[in-house]
């Protein structure tokens, strides 16, 4: 039953995002960046994993530029569709991102050095939806669930989303992985551990 629930929720969230205008998304993205830069995680960590935003996701290119200006190390994933996995590469400028799988900007591997998952200190994680306990609804490919399951990765995970993507409850399967923090235009906060206990 859970896969059917996920399909229904994905459709609802996609419809909700379609009503969120481009101007509103840009404004919300700016607020998200503001909250991120003020967070202790941003101030304390140097090696961060970013994602290239799809239409309807918070903009991240400004985060890359800001991170580079602060001499942070920025990693981006490159998807390997046949293996169902991601590899990470350091990106030192926006110009080193090229169109890759699914039309998403990915590292130009000819001009980017590989990074190990264990090197990542904090990771911004995209998703179609989140709930307050950090459960995440992805797009069905499970790339990030596999990444979050890696034993060598121990960094902090941040669910980066718009407020309209925050729902009461995300249906969860055994392979689904949650995040440690939630970040949207209303603020940055740890997940609601009190709800996890109840």
RAPEFEN-V156269 format. One record per residue. BURIAL is 1 if it has 9 or more other C-alpha atoms within 8 Angstrom, else 0. Layout:
BEGIN
burial->BURIAL
burial->BURIAL
END
This chain:
BEGIN
burial->0
burial->0
burial->0
burial->0
burial->1
burial->1
burial->0
burial->0
burial->0
burial->1
burial->0
burial->0
burial->1
burial->1
burial->0
burial->1
burial->1
burial->0
burial->0
burial->0
burial->0
burial->0
burial->0
burial->0
burial->1
burial->1
burial->0
burial->1
burial->1
burial->1
burial->1
burial->1
burial->1
burial->0
burial->1
burial->1
burial->0
burial->0
burial->1
burial->0
burial->0
burial->1
burial->1
burial->0
burial->1
burial->1
burial->1
burial->1
burial->1
burial->1
burial->1
burial->1
burial->1
burial->0
burial->0
burial->0
burial->1
burial->1
burial->1
burial->1
burial->0
burial->0
burial->0
burial->1
burial->1
burial->0
burial->1
burial->1
burial->0
burial->0
burial->0
burial->1
burial->1
burial->1
burial->1
burial->1
burial->1
burial->1
burial->1
burial->1
burial->0
burial->0
burial->0
burial->1
burial->1
burial->1
burial->1
burial->1
burial->1
burial->1
burial->1
burial->1
burial->1
burial->1
burial->0
burial->1
burial->1
burial->1
burial->0
burial->1
burial->1
burial->0
burial->0
burial->1
burial->1
burial->1
burial->1
burial->1
burial->0
burial->0
burial->0
burial->1
burial->0
burial->1
burial->1
burial->0
burial->1
burial->1
burial->0
burial->1
burial->1
burial->1
burial->1
burial->1
burial->1
burial->1
burial->1
burial->1
burial->1
burial->1
burial->1
burial->1
burial->1
burial->1
burial->1
burial->1
burial->1
burial->1
burial->0
burial->0
burial->0
burial->1
burial->1
burial->0
burial->1
burial->1
burial->1
burial->0
burial->0
burial->0
burial->0
burial->0
burial->1
burial->0
burial->1
burial->1
burial->1
burial->1
burial->1
burial->1
burial->1
burial->1
burial->0
burial->0
burial->1
burial->1
burial->1
burial->0
burial->0
burial->1
burial->0
burial->0
burial->0
burial->0
burial->0
burial->1
burial->1
burial->0
burial->1
burial->1
burial->1
burial->1
burial->1
burial->1
burial->1
burial->0
burial->0
burial->1
burial->0
burial->0
burial->1
burial->1
burial->0
burial->0
burial->0
burial->0
burial->0
burial->0
END
